[in-house]
Amino acid sequence: MLTIHQSAYYSAHLLNSSGLIIESTRKTGGVQLRADHPQYAEYVDAFRTAIDADEADALCRALLN
């Protein structure tokens, strides 16, 4: 498991077998974006090229809502 983002509110993990896992650190729950999802590569790239933690948090919020 590779953590690609972690803040006070969210964490994003990249798993070879499962895809992208987004979790809220304040609430129970999260989402999984499977590696075969059409937008998987775009989201992974967006996390890796995020300007700062606020931008990565916004990506997490978008996926969790």
All heavy atoms as TSV, in Angstrom:
chain	resi	resn	atom	element	x	y	z
A	1	MET	N	N	0.850	-1.175	0.000
A	1	MET	CA	C	0.000	0.000	0.000
A	1	MET	C	C	0.891	1.231	0.000
A	1	MET	O	O	1.794	1.358	0.807
A	1	MET	CB	C	-0.911	-0.013	1.224
A	1	MET	CG	C	-1.765	1.217	1.331
A	1	MET	SD	S	-3.090	1.140	2.549
A	1	MET	CE	C	-2.174	1.178	4.065
A	2	LEU	N	N	0.621	2.129	-0.917
A	2	LEU	CA	C	1.363	3.374	-1.048
A	2	LEU	C	C	0.422	4.525	-0.716
A	2	LEU	O	O	-0.603	4.704	-1.373
A	2	LEU	CB	C	1.896	3.517	-2.470
A	2	LEU	CG	C	2.566	4.834	-2.822
A	2	LEU	CD1	C	3.859	4.997	-2.018
A	2	LEU	CD2	C	2.861	4.881	-4.299
A	3	THR	N	N	0.750	5.294	0.311
A	3	THR	CA	C	-0.052	6.459	0.662
A	3	THR	C	C	0.357	7.610	-0.240
A	3	THR	O	O	1.509	8.040	-0.217
A	3	THR	CB	C	0.143	6.830	2.144
A	3	THR	OG1	O	-0.247	5.711	2.957
A	3	THR	CG2	C	-0.690	8.049	2.515
A	4	ILE	N	N	-0.596	8.116	-1.030
A	4	ILE	CA	C	-0.278	9.207	-1.952
A	4	ILE	C	C	-0.778	10.547	-1.439
A	4	ILE	O	O	-0.417	11.588	-1.986
A	4	ILE	CB	C	-0.784	8.919	-3.377
A	4	ILE	CG1	C	-2.286	8.670	-3.406
A	4	ILE	CG2	C	-0.034	7.764	-3.985
A	4	ILE	CD1	C	-2.858	8.498	-4.804
A	5	HIS	N	N	-1.618	10.538	-0.390
A	5	HIS	CA	C	-2.059	11.780	0.244
A	5	HIS	C	C	-2.530	11.467	1.657
A	5	HIS	O	O	-3.210	10.482	1.877
A	5	HIS	CB	C	-3.198	12.440	-0.535
A	5	HIS	CG	C	-3.809	13.597	0.181
A	5	HIS	ND1	N	-3.125	14.772	0.400
A	5	HIS	CD2	C	-5.029	13.762	0.747
A	5	HIS	CE1	C	-3.906	15.606	1.064
A	5	HIS	NE2	N	-5.068	15.019	1.273
A	6	GLN	N	N	-2.166	12.339	2.586
A	6	GLN	CA	C	-2.670	12.204	3.954
A	6	GLN	C	C	-2.727	13.589	4.568
A	6	GLN	O	O	-1.775	14.368	4.477
A	6	GLN	CB	C	-1.778	11.297	4.784
A	6	GLN	CG	C	-2.372	10.990	6.132
A	6	GLN	CD	C	-1.738	9.767	6.772
A	6	GLN	OE1	O	-0.777	9.222	6.257
A	6	GLN	NE2	N	-2.279	9.352	7.879
A	7	SER	N	N	-3.876	13.913	5.153
A	7	SER	CA	C	-4.059	15.188	5.832
A	7	SER	C	C	-4.857	14.941	7.103
A	7	SER	O	O	-5.137	13.797	7.451
A	7	SER	CB	C	-4.791	16.179	4.916
A	7	SER	OG	O	-6.148	15.805	4.758
A	8	ALA	N	N	-5.238	16.018	7.749
A	8	ALA	CA	C	-6.033	15.887	8.975
A	8	ALA	C	C	-7.432	15.353	8.686
A	8	ALA	O	O	-8.098	14.841	9.579
A	8	ALA	CB	C	-6.124	17.238	9.677
A	9	TYR	N	N	-7.885	15.465	7.435
A	9	TYR	CA	C	-9.245	15.081	7.089
A	9	TYR	C	C	-9.362	13.843	6.208
A	9	TYR	O	O	-10.348	13.119	6.295
A	9	TYR	CB	C	-9.945	16.241	6.374
A	9	TYR	CG	C	-9.987	17.494	7.207
A	9	TYR	CD1	C	-9.112	18.546	6.953
A	9	TYR	CD2	C	-10.878	17.616	8.259
A	9	TYR	CE1	C	-9.144	19.698	7.721
A	9	TYR	CE2	C	-10.911	18.759	9.033
A	9	TYR	CZ	C	-10.042	19.802	8.769
A	9	TYR	OH	O	-10.062	20.929	9.528
A	10	TYR	N	N	-8.388	13.620	5.330
A	10	TYR	CA	C	-8.501	12.547	4.344
A	10	TYR	C	C	-7.182	11.814	4.164
A	10	TYR	O	O	-6.112	12.358	4.423
A	10	TYR	CB	C	-8.909	13.110	2.974
A	10	TYR	CG	C	-10.165	13.916	2.995
A	10	TYR	CD1	C	-10.120	15.309	2.963
A	10	TYR	CD2	C	-11.399	13.301	3.053
A	10	TYR	CE1	C	-11.279	16.059	2.993
A	10	TYR	CE2	C	-12.567	14.051	3.079
A	10	TYR	CZ	C	-12.498	15.418	3.052
A	10	TYR	OH	O	-13.649	16.161	3.078
A	11	SER	N	N	-7.292	10.592	3.657
A	11	SER	CA	C	-6.104	9.865	3.215
A	11	SER	C	C	-6.446	9.128	1.926
A	11	SER	O	O	-7.575	8.696	1.720
A	11	SER	CB	C	-5.607	8.892	4.291
A	11	SER	OG	O	-6.591	7.936	4.585
A	12	ALA	N	N	-5.449	9.030	1.062
A	12	ALA	CA	C	-5.604	8.343	-0.218
A	12	ALA	C	C	-4.477	7.329	-0.345
A	12	ALA	O	O	-3.310	7.657	-0.127
A	12	ALA	CB	C	-5.559	9.339	-1.366
A	13	HIS	N	N	-4.845	6.102	-0.660
A	13	HIS	CA	C	-3.882	5.018	-0.752
A	13	HIS	C	C	-3.992	4.345	-2.106
A	13	HIS	O	O	-5.087	4.153	-2.631
A	13	HIS	CB	C	-4.129	3.975	0.342
A	13	HIS	CG	C	-4.256	4.562	1.701
A	13	HIS	ND1	N	-3.169	4.964	2.432
A	13	HIS	CD2	C	-5.344	4.834	2.449
A	13	HIS	CE1	C	-3.584	5.444	3.586
A	13	HIS	NE2	N	-4.911	5.379	3.617
A	14	LEU	N	N	-2.870	3.968	-2.638
A	14	LEU	CA	C	-2.806	3.271	-3.915
A	14	LEU	C	C	-2.429	1.821	-3.635
A	14	LEU	O	O	-1.382	1.555	-3.052
A	14	LEU	CB	C	-1.767	3.945	-4.806
A	14	LEU	CG	C	-1.732	3.576	-6.271
A	14	LEU	CD1	C	-3.071	3.849	-6.931
A	14	LEU	CD2	C	-0.640	4.360	-6.965
A	15	LEU	N	N	-3.305	0.910	-4.027
A	15	LEU	CA	C	-3.071	-0.513	-3.844
A	15	LEU	C	C	-3.042	-1.188	-5.199
A	15	LEU	O	O	-3.933	-0.970	-6.021
A	15	LEU	CB	C	-4.179	-1.147	-3.003
A	15	LEU	CG	C	-4.118	-0.885	-1.509
A	15	LEU	CD1	C	-4.688	0.459	-1.168
A	15	LEU	CD2	C	-4.844	-1.970	-0.779
A	16	ASN	N	N	-2.031	-1.996	-5.438
A	16	ASN	CA	C	-1.902	-2.672	-6.731
A	16	ASN	C	C	-3.098	-3.562	-7.030
A	16	ASN	O	O	-3.579	-3.618	-8.149
A	16	ASN	CB	C	-0.618	-3.490	-6.780
A	16	ASN	CG	C	0.611	-2.619	-6.834
A	16	ASN	OD1	O	0.545	-1.466	-7.240
A	16	ASN	ND2	N	1.729	-3.154	-6.402
A	17	SER	N	N	-3.597	-4.249	-6.023
A	17	SER	CA	C	-4.673	-5.210	-6.255
A	17	SER	C	C	-6.059	-4.581	-6.219
A	17	SER	O	O	-6.983	-5.092	-6.839
A	17	SER	CB	C	-4.601	-6.320	-5.217
A	17	SER	OG	O	-4.742	-5.777	-3.914
A	18	SER	N	N	-6.226	-3.456	-5.519
A	18	SER	CA	C	-7.559	-2.882	-5.320
A	18	SER	C	C	-7.814	-1.588	-6.055
A	18	SER	O	O	-8.950	-1.215	-6.277
A	18	SER	CB	C	-7.796	-2.620	-3.830
A	18	SER	OG	O	-7.642	-3.791	-3.092
A	19	GLY	N	N	-6.794	-0.847	-6.369
A	19	GLY	CA	C	-6.979	0.448	-6.998
A	19	GLY	C	C	-6.688	1.568	-6.017
A	19	GLY	O	O	-5.774	1.489	-5.209
A	20	LEU	N	N	-7.499	2.608	-6.049
A	20	LEU	CA	C	-7.325	3.800	-5.228
A	20	LEU	C	C	-8.352	3.773	-4.102
A	20	LEU	O	O	-9.545	3.627	-4.354
A	20	LEU	CB	C	-7.522	5.042	-6.109
A	20	LEU	CG	C	-7.310	6.403	-5.508
A	20	LEU	CD1	C	-5.868	6.569	-5.018
A	20	LEU	CD2	C	-7.623	7.482	-6.531
A	21	ILE	N	N	-7.887	3.900	-2.866
A	21	ILE	CA	C	-8.757	3.909	-1.692
A	21	ILE	C	C	-8.721	5.308	-1.091
A	21	ILE	O	O	-7.645	5.824	-0.785
A	21	ILE	CB	C	-8.293	2.891	-0.626
A	21	ILE	CG1	C	-8.152	1.492	-1.225
A	21	ILE	CG2	C	-9.215	2.918	0.578
A	21	ILE	CD1	C	-9.436	0.854	-1.638
A	22	ILE	N	N	-9.895	5.925	-0.914
A	22	ILE	CA	C	-10.016	7.239	-0.301
A	22	ILE	C	C	-10.776	7.058	1.010
A	22	ILE	O	O	-11.865	6.484	1.026
A	22	ILE	CB	C	-10.800	8.224	-1.198
A	22	ILE	CG1	C	-10.224	8.265	-2.606
A	22	ILE	CG2	C	-10.850	9.604	-0.564
A	22	ILE	CD1	C	-8.818	8.764	-2.693
A	23	GLU	N	N	-10.209	7.566	2.100
A	23	GLU	CA	C	-10.834	7.438	3.411
A	23	GLU	C	C	-10.932	8.801	4.078
A	23	GLU	O	O	-10.053	9.639	3.922
A	23	GLU	CB	C	-10.014	6.532	4.318
A	23	GLU	CG	C	-9.862	5.127	3.831
A	23	GLU	CD	C	-8.950	4.321	4.725
A	23	GLU	OE1	O	-7.855	4.793	5.042
A	23	GLU	OE2	O	-9.367	3.227	5.103
A	24	SER	N	N	-11.999	8.979	4.833
A	24	SER	CA	C	-12.120	10.144	5.684
A	24	SER	C	C	-11.501	9.786	7.026
A	24	SER	O	O	-11.796	8.731	7.587
A	24	SER	CB	C	-13.593	10.518	5.880
A	24	SER	OG	O	-13.711	11.519	6.865
A	25	THR	N	N	-10.643	10.653	7.558
A	25	THR	CA	C	-10.028	10.366	8.857
A	25	THR	C	C	-10.910	10.833	10.000
A	25	THR	O	O	-10.646	10.499	11.144
A	25	THR	CB	C	-8.639	11.030	8.964
A	25	THR	OG1	O	-8.782	12.436	8.745
A	25	THR	CG2	C	-7.678	10.459	7.942
A	26	ARG	N	N	-11.956	11.587	9.710
A	26	ARG	CA	C	-12.857	12.108	10.735
A	26	ARG	C	C	-14.150	11.312	10.835
A	26	ARG	O	O	-14.818	11.341	11.855
A	26	ARG	CB	C	-13.204	13.566	10.445
A	26	ARG	CG	C	-12.007	14.451	10.336
A	26	ARG	CD	C	-11.825	15.211	11.577
A	26	ARG	NE	N	-10.582	15.965	11.518
A	26	ARG	CZ	C	-10.343	17.003	12.246
A	26	ARG	NH1	N	-11.259	17.432	13.076
A	26	ARG	NH2	N	-9.194	17.605	12.167
A	27	LYS	N	N	-14.543	10.646	9.771
A	27	LYS	CA	C	-15.787	9.877	9.742
A	27	LYS	C	C	-15.476	8.445	9.337
A	27	LYS	O	O	-14.444	8.169	8.739
A	27	LYS	CB	C	-16.771	10.464	8.731
A	27	LYS	CG	C	-17.191	11.872	9.016
A	27	LYS	CD	C	-18.118	12.372	7.928
A	27	LYS	CE	C	-18.491	13.817	8.137
A	27	LYS	NZ	N	-19.298	14.334	7.033
A	28	THR	N	N	-16.385	7.567	9.637
A	28	THR	CA	C	-16.240	6.184	9.218
A	28	THR	C	C	-16.610	6.066	7.747
A	28	THR	O	O	-17.604	6.626	7.310
A	28	THR	CB	C	-17.167	5.272	10.049
A	28	THR	OG1	O	-16.858	5.455	11.423
A	28	THR	CG2	C	-16.977	3.816	9.679
A	29	GLY	N	N	-15.791	5.355	7.015
A	29	GLY	CA	C	-16.139	5.090	5.631
A	29	GLY	C	C	-15.108	5.590	4.644
A	29	GLY	O	O	-14.161	6.278	4.995
A	30	GLY	N	N	-15.322	5.200	3.418
A	30	GLY	CA	C	-14.437	5.583	2.343
A	30	GLY	C	C	-14.955	5.021	1.035
A	30	GLY	O	O	-16.043	4.453	0.985
A	31	VAL	N	N	-14.185	5.206	-0.011
A	31	VAL	CA	C	-14.561	4.694	-1.329
A	31	VAL	C	C	-13.359	4.018	-1.976
A	31	VAL	O	O	-12.205	4.304	-1.634
A	31	VAL	CB	C	-15.101	5.796	-2.274
A	31	VAL	CG1	C	-16.376	6.396	-1.757
A	31	VAL	CG2	C	-14.065	6.854	-2.515
A	32	GLN	N	N	-13.672	3.140	-2.894
A	32	GLN	CA	C	-12.640	2.455	-3.665
A	32	GLN	C	C	-12.867	2.763	-5.136
A	32	GLN	O	O	-13.968	2.614	-5.652
A	32	GLN	CB	C	-12.717	0.948	-3.448
A	32	GLN	CG	C	-11.775	0.176	-4.332
A	32	GLN	CD	C	-11.981	-1.321	-4.224
A	32	GLN	OE1	O	-12.939	-1.785	-3.624
A	32	GLN	NE2	N	-11.092	-2.062	-4.808
A	33	LEU	N	N	-11.830	3.229	-5.792
A	33	LEU	CA	C	-11.866	3.441	-7.235
A	33	LEU	C	C	-11.014	2.338	-7.849
A	33	LEU	O	O	-9.794	2.355	-7.734
A	33	LEU	CB	C	-11.320	4.836	-7.581
A	33	LEU	CG	C	-11.495	5.293	-9.012
A	33	LEU	CD1	C	-12.976	5.480	-9.331
A	33	LEU	CD2	C	-10.763	6.602	-9.229
A	34	ARG	N	N	-11.677	1.374	-8.447
A	34	ARG	CA	C	-10.977	0.209	-8.986
A	34	ARG	C	C	-10.078	0.593	-10.153
A	34	ARG	O	O	-10.343	1.555	-10.866
A	34	ARG	CB	C	-11.987	-0.847	-9.415
A	34	ARG	CG	C	-12.784	-1.402	-8.232
A	34	ARG	CD	C	-13.819	-2.401	-8.701
A	34	ARG	NE	N	-13.247	-3.386	-9.589
A	34	ARG	CZ	C	-12.987	-4.652	-9.245
A	34	ARG	NH1	N	-13.265	-5.073	-8.061
A	34	ARG	NH2	N	-12.474	-5.478	-10.129
A	35	ALA	N	N	-9.032	-0.173	-10.335
A	35	ALA	CA	C	-8.054	0.099	-11.393
A	35	ALA	C	C	-8.649	0.001	-12.791
A	35	ALA	O	O	-8.116	0.585	-13.731
A	35	ALA	CB	C	-6.867	-0.849	-11.259
A	36	ASP	N	N	-9.772	-0.689	-12.951
A	36	ASP	CA	C	-10.397	-0.792	-14.270
A	36	ASP	C	C	-11.432	0.309	-14.526
A	36	ASP	O	O	-12.072	0.338	-15.571
A	36	ASP	CB	C	-11.026	-2.174	-14.474
A	36	ASP	CG	C	-12.103	-2.496	-13.448
A	36	ASP	OD1	O	-12.299	-1.706	-12.505
A	36	ASP	OD2	O	-12.736	-3.558	-13.579
A	37	HIS	N	N	-11.574	1.231	-13.591
A	37	HIS	CA	C	-12.496	2.364	-13.767
A	37	HIS	C	C	-11.958	3.289	-14.862
A	37	HIS	O	O	-10.749	3.523	-14.945
A	37	HIS	CB	C	-12.629	3.128	-12.447
A	37	HIS	CG	C	-13.692	4.168	-12.468
A	37	HIS	ND1	N	-13.495	5.423	-12.993
A	37	HIS	CD2	C	-14.975	4.127	-12.028
A	37	HIS	CE1	C	-14.603	6.118	-12.879
A	37	HIS	NE2	N	-15.511	5.359	-12.292
A	38	PRO	N	N	-12.819	3.833	-15.721
A	38	PRO	CA	C	-12.352	4.672	-16.834
A	38	PRO	C	C	-11.552	5.912	-16.408
A	38	PRO	O	O	-10.693	6.367	-17.152
A	38	PRO	CB	C	-13.645	5.094	-17.542
A	38	PRO	CG	C	-14.675	4.137	-17.095
A	38	PRO	CD	C	-14.258	3.613	-15.763
A	39	GLN	N	N	-11.807	6.450	-15.214
A	39	GLN	CA	C	-11.116	7.658	-14.769
A	39	GLN	C	C	-10.011	7.378	-13.746
A	39	GLN	O	O	-9.450	8.305	-13.177
A	39	GLN	CB	C	-12.110	8.647	-14.176
A	39	GLN	CG	C	-13.071	9.196	-15.203
A	39	GLN	CD	C	-14.065	10.132	-14.575
A	39	GLN	OE1	O	-14.580	9.869	-13.496
A	39	GLN	NE2	N	-14.332	11.234	-15.253
A	40	TYR	N	N	-9.683	6.128	-13.542
A	40	TYR	CA	C	-8.689	5.753	-12.539
A	40	TYR	C	C	-7.346	6.451	-12.769
A	40	TYR	O	O	-6.804	7.093	-11.866
A	40	TYR	CB	C	-8.510	4.232	-12.538
A	40	TYR	CG	C	-7.363	3.753	-11.696
A	40	TYR	CD1	C	-7.490	3.663	-10.315
A	40	TYR	CD2	C	-6.149	3.379	-12.269
A	40	TYR	CE1	C	-6.437	3.224	-9.531
A	40	TYR	CE2	C	-5.096	2.946	-11.495
A	40	TYR	CZ	C	-5.250	2.862	-10.126
A	40	TYR	OH	O	-4.210	2.442	-9.361
A	41	ALA	N	N	-6.813	6.367	-13.965
A	41	ALA	CA	C	-5.496	6.948	-14.256
A	41	ALA	C	C	-5.503	8.466	-14.062
A	41	ALA	O	O	-4.520	9.035	-13.564
A	41	ALA	CB	C	-5.064	6.598	-15.677
A	42	GLU	N	N	-6.601	9.114	-14.429
A	42	GLU	CA	C	-6.690	10.567	-14.273
A	42	GLU	C	C	-6.684	10.977	-12.807
A	42	GLU	O	O	-6.048	11.957	-12.424
A	42	GLU	CB	C	-7.946	11.111	-14.967
A	42	GLU	CG	C	-7.846	11.126	-16.475
A	42	GLU	CD	C	-8.163	9.780	-17.115
A	42	GLU	OE1	O	-8.571	8.841	-16.401
A	42	GLU	OE2	O	-7.980	9.659	-18.329
A	43	TYR	N	N	-7.404	10.227	-11.955
A	43	TYR	CA	C	-7.418	10.551	-10.530
A	43	TYR	C	C	-6.054	10.309	-9.885
A	43	TYR	O	O	-5.588	11.114	-9.079
A	43	TYR	CB	C	-8.502	9.762	-9.794
A	43	TYR	CG	C	-9.828	10.474	-9.781
A	43	TYR	CD1	C	-10.881	10.050	-10.581
A	43	TYR	CD2	C	-10.036	11.585	-8.972
A	43	TYR	CE1	C	-12.099	10.703	-10.576
A	43	TYR	CE2	C	-11.246	12.246	-8.954
A	43	TYR	CZ	C	-12.268	11.800	-9.760
A	43	TYR	OH	O	-13.465	12.467	-9.750
A	44	VAL	N	N	-5.405	9.225	-10.221
A	44	VAL	CA	C	-4.069	8.956	-9.665
A	44	VAL	C	C	-3.105	10.062	-10.075
A	44	VAL	O	O	-2.343	10.579	-9.249
A	44	VAL	CB	C	-3.554	7.566	-10.104
A	44	VAL	CG1	C	-2.102	7.380	-9.713
A	44	VAL	CG2	C	-4.418	6.466	-9.497
A	45	ASP	N	N	-3.153	10.455	-11.335
A	45	ASP	CA	C	-2.295	11.542	-11.811
A	45	ASP	C	C	-2.629	12.853	-11.105
A	45	ASP	O	O	-1.736	13.628	-10.760
A	45	ASP	CB	C	-2.441	11.698	-13.324
A	45	ASP	CG	C	-1.486	12.729	-13.881
A	45	ASP	OD1	O	-0.268	12.610	-13.621
A	45	ASP	OD2	O	-1.951	13.657	-14.568
A	46	ALA	N	N	-3.908	13.118	-10.879
A	46	ALA	CA	C	-4.317	14.346	-10.195
A	46	ALA	C	C	-3.779	14.389	-8.766
A	46	ALA	O	O	-3.340	15.442	-8.293
A	46	ALA	CB	C	-5.836	14.462	-10.194
A	47	PHE	N	N	-3.790	13.265	-8.061
A	47	PHE	CA	C	-3.228	13.234	-6.705
A	47	PHE	C	C	-1.721	13.447	-6.738
A	47	PHE	O	O	-1.176	14.170	-5.905
A	47	PHE	CB	C	-3.547	11.908	-6.002
A	47	PHE	CG	C	-4.887	11.897	-5.336
A	47	PHE	CD1	C	-5.939	11.178	-5.881
A	47	PHE	CD2	C	-5.107	12.595	-4.171
A	47	PHE	CE1	C	-7.177	11.167	-5.279
A	47	PHE	CE2	C	-6.337	12.583	-3.556
A	47	PHE	CZ	C	-7.384	11.877	-4.109
A	48	ARG	N	N	-1.064	12.841	-7.683
A	48	ARG	CA	C	0.400	12.961	-7.754
A	48	ARG	C	C	0.852	14.353	-8.154
A	48	ARG	O	O	1.939	14.779	-7.792
A	48	ARG	CB	C	0.958	11.929	-8.724
A	48	ARG	CG	C	0.860	10.532	-8.168
A	48	ARG	CD	C	1.599	9.543	-9.013
A	48	ARG	NE	N	1.622	8.251	-8.335
A	48	ARG	CZ	C	1.790	7.117	-8.949
A	48	ARG	NH1	N	1.974	7.074	-10.247
A	48	ARG	NH2	N	1.796	5.991	-8.267
A	49	THR	N	N	0.042	15.066	-8.917
A	49	THR	CA	C	0.438	16.402	-9.383
A	49	THR	C	C	-0.289	17.521	-8.649
A	49	THR	O	O	-0.226	18.671	-9.076
A	49	THR	CB	C	0.188	16.532	-10.904
A	49	THR	OG1	O	-1.204	16.327	-11.159
A	49	THR	CG2	C	1.028	15.535	-11.682
A	50	ALA	N	N	-0.990	17.195	-7.566
A	50	ALA	CA	C	-1.710	18.227	-6.801
A	50	ALA	C	C	-0.729	19.290	-6.314
A	50	ALA	O	O	0.385	18.990	-5.882
A	50	ALA	CB	C	-2.427	17.592	-5.615
A	51	ILE	N	N	-1.140	20.535	-6.418
A	51	ILE	CA	C	-0.294	21.658	-6.041
A	51	ILE	C	C	-0.007	21.655	-4.541
A	51	ILE	O	O	1.109	21.910	-4.110
A	51	ILE	CB	C	-0.951	22.983	-6.462
A	51	ILE	CG1	C	-1.033	23.052	-7.988
A	51	ILE	CG2	C	-0.197	24.181	-5.905
A	51	ILE	CD1	C	-1.870	24.185	-8.511
A	52	ASP	N	N	-1.034	21.363	-3.748
A	52	ASP	CA	C	-0.865	21.352	-2.299
A	52	ASP	C	C	-1.900	20.416	-1.668
A	52	ASP	O	O	-2.689	19.781	-2.366
A	52	ASP	CB	C	-0.963	22.761	-1.722
A	52	ASP	CG	C	-2.286	23.452	-2.049
A	52	ASP	OD1	O	-3.225	22.779	-2.531
A	52	ASP	OD2	O	-2.378	24.670	-1.817
A	53	ALA	N	N	-1.893	20.346	-0.339
A	53	ALA	CA	C	-2.801	19.455	0.375
A	53	ALA	C	C	-4.257	19.865	0.193
A	53	ALA	O	O	-5.145	19.014	0.187
A	53	ALA	CB	C	-2.441	19.411	1.854
A	54	ASP	N	N	-4.524	21.162	0.033
A	54	ASP	CA	C	-5.902	21.616	-0.175
A	54	ASP	C	C	-6.482	21.070	-1.480
A	54	ASP	O	O	-7.640	20.663	-1.536
A	54	ASP	CB	C	-5.970	23.142	-0.184
A	54	ASP	CG	C	-5.714	23.746	1.185
A	54	ASP	OD1	O	-5.947	23.051	2.192
A	54	ASP	OD2	O	-5.281	24.910	1.233
A	55	GLU	N	N	-5.679	21.049	-2.510
A	55	GLU	CA	C	-6.148	20.502	-3.791
A	55	GLU	C	C	-6.390	18.999	-3.680
A	55	GLU	O	O	-7.382	18.475	-4.185
A	55	GLU	CB	C	-5.142	20.796	-4.895
A	55	GLU	CG	C	-5.625	20.356	-6.253
A	55	GLU	CD	C	-4.671	20.708	-7.378
A	55	GLU	OE1	O	-3.656	21.383	-7.129
A	55	GLU	OE2	O	-4.946	20.284	-8.507
A	56	ALA	N	N	-5.500	18.288	-3.009
A	56	ALA	CA	C	-5.683	16.847	-2.819
A	56	ALA	C	C	-6.905	16.567	-1.944
A	56	ALA	O	O	-7.649	15.611	-2.196
A	56	ALA	CB	C	-4.423	16.238	-2.205
A	57	ASP	N	N	-7.137	17.405	-0.919
A	57	ASP	CA	C	-8.342	17.258	-0.096
A	57	ASP	C	C	-9.597	17.454	-0.933
A	57	ASP	O	O	-10.593	16.756	-0.752
A	57	ASP	CB	C	-8.338	18.259	1.059
A	57	ASP	CG	C	-7.510	17.799	2.249
A	57	ASP	OD1	O	-7.045	16.643	2.260
A	57	ASP	OD2	O	-7.338	18.612	3.176
A	58	ALA	N	N	-9.569	18.406	-1.860
A	58	ALA	CA	C	-10.718	18.647	-2.732
A	58	ALA	C	C	-11.000	17.423	-3.608
A	58	ALA	O	O	-12.164	17.073	-3.841
A	58	ALA	CB	C	-10.487	19.885	-3.585
A	59	LEU	N	N	-9.953	16.769	-4.080
A	59	LEU	CA	C	-10.140	15.531	-4.851
A	59	LEU	C	C	-10.785	14.456	-3.984
A	59	LEU	O	O	-11.680	13.727	-4.435
A	59	LEU	CB	C	-8.805	15.037	-5.387
A	59	LEU	CG	C	-8.183	15.850	-6.512
A	59	LEU	CD1	C	-6.729	15.439	-6.721
A	59	LEU	CD2	C	-8.968	15.659	-7.793
A	60	CYS	N	N	-10.333	14.345	-2.751
A	60	CYS	CA	C	-10.926	13.362	-1.830
A	60	CYS	C	C	-12.396	13.663	-1.594
A	60	CYS	O	O	-13.235	12.756	-1.633
A	60	CYS	CB	C	-10.180	13.367	-0.494
A	60	CYS	SG	S	-8.523	12.700	-0.563
A	61	ARG	N	N	-12.723	14.932	-1.335
A	61	ARG	CA	C	-14.122	15.326	-1.120
A	61	ARG	C	C	-14.972	14.968	-2.335
A	61	ARG	O	O	-16.092	14.488	-2.200
A	61	ARG	CB	C	-14.229	16.819	-0.841
A	61	ARG	CG	C	-14.062	17.193	0.591
A	61	ARG	CD	C	-14.479	18.624	0.872
A	61	ARG	NE	N	-13.769	19.607	0.049
A	61	ARG	CZ	C	-12.557	20.074	0.308
A	61	ARG	NH1	N	-11.884	19.638	1.355
A	61	ARG	NH2	N	-12.007	20.978	-0.482
A	62	ALA	N	N	-14.450	15.217	-3.522
A	62	ALA	CA	C	-15.199	14.915	-4.748
A	62	ALA	C	C	-15.494	13.420	-4.864
A	62	ALA	O	O	-16.580	13.030	-5.292
A	62	ALA	CB	C	-14.423	15.404	-5.963
A	63	LEU	N	N	-14.562	12.603	-4.495
A	63	LEU	CA	C	-14.767	11.162	-4.589
A	63	LEU	C	C	-15.662	10.634	-3.476
A	63	LEU	O	O	-16.396	9.661	-3.678
A	63	LEU	CB	C	-13.430	10.427	-4.567
A	63	LEU	CG	C	-12.647	10.503	-5.876
A	63	LEU	CD1	C	-11.217	10.035	-5.674
A	63	LEU	CD2	C	-13.329	9.670	-6.939
A	64	LEU	N	N	-15.606	11.237	-2.319
A	64	LEU	CA	C	-16.421	10.760	-1.197
A	64	LEU	C	C	-17.871	11.214	-1.273
A	64	LEU	O	O	-18.747	10.593	-0.688
A	64	LEU	CB	C	-15.826	11.215	0.132
A	64	LEU	CG	C	-14.564	10.469	0.553
A	64	LEU	CD1	C	-13.926	11.137	1.759
A	64	LEU	CD2	C	-14.861	9.024	0.859
A	65	ASN	N	N	-18.142	12.291	-1.984
A	65	ASN	CA	C	-19.522	12.806	-2.073
A	65	ASN	C	C	-20.259	12.292	-3.252
A	65	ASN	O	O	-20.016	11.768	-4.150
A	65	ASN	CB	C	-19.536	14.328	-2.094
A	65	ASN	CG	C	-19.137	14.871	-0.746
A	65	ASN	OD1	O	-19.391	14.271	0.264
A	65	ASN	ND2	N	-18.513	16.015	-0.754
